[in-house]
Amino acid sequence: MVKIDSTRFGTIDVPDDTILTFPSGMIGFGDLHRYTILKQREDSVFLWLQSVDDGALAFPIVLPWVFYWDYEVQLSDEDMRLLDVERADQISIYCVVRVSANVREATINLFSPVVVNNAERTSRQILNAVEGYSTRDPLFRTEDGPTPV
């Protein structure tokens, strides 16, 4: 077990086998290499990418297809090599969410998703080779759509 003193979740123990290693860190946080994915509520689509080494750093993340069913990701050959994967069924993909005071103004980073090698527990935040996505796409595409919990 690994103990994390999280400013968001308090002191938590997470199993060693849930630790993700980011050899290059997250964009803007290259010196932090170990994270874990936490679920605060069972009924929520939102997860947290919590740094193991900095308890104050946790990114809200989601599976992008919950909000963008037509989302496409294309990994470069170099990304595939660095992740040590050959097929799509070897990975999980998450996107970082930015939430403001008005949840309807939340954005999702579809340009640089987090890709996890499920077997090796290694991860990278990659640059999506599919054009048309940004780091701040609206999370909710319509004003009158439902808000997930």
C-alpha angles and dihedrals in degrees: 000000000000120000116219122190097208121186088209101043105021121231110342135174117218127186115257091237092062094061114111119208118215104191090192096033122226119308106281092013102068094149095062113077108165125071139156131205115238131189112209096186128023093219096052130095089209120096132179128235097209121193112233092204100043113042091194093062120082126145121207107231138180140187098261096221091068087071103019108036089178095051115138128199125191119188120203120238087251092054090050090050094047091049090045093229133130104183139043092239089067094065144060122209127210133173128214116242127209114207125192131189088281105058089202087068093056117131134206127214103230092159097068111027125183110247120198126199096218097203099044096033090226120138143189135187100227136190108248110236091208109097126227101053127108139193089252110041113155110266091212111046095196131041094223098046122112121274111231118228 
